[in-house]
Amino acid sequence: MNGAIGTWLVSLAGPAVFTVLKALGFGFVTFAALTTALGIALDSARSAWGGLTGDLLGLIELAGASTAISIVAGALVTRVAILSARKLQLLA
């Protein structure tokens, strides 16, 4: 009797566990790729800003360029999260 109940529970939990592990794996790969891509883009922006003069850099910061870059990076992360959720059918 206990063997039949155990087999039944494994048959119910098996697909759910597989789905959760698949979703976690997909999320990890997406996060790793996104982190790498954004890191490269931000490092490129930092190195480009390093060659600017102090006055020009001050003017760019006064205009709020660092805030704009943060907003764009946040938007990219949010877009990837929404696409990932749709692909995993977590959102309609």
Secondary structure, 3 states (H helix, E strand, C coil): CHHHHHHHHHHHHHHHHHHHHHHHHHHHHHHHHHHHHHHHHHHHHHHHHHCCCHHHHHHHHHCCHHHHHHHHHHHHHHHHHHHHHHHCCCCC
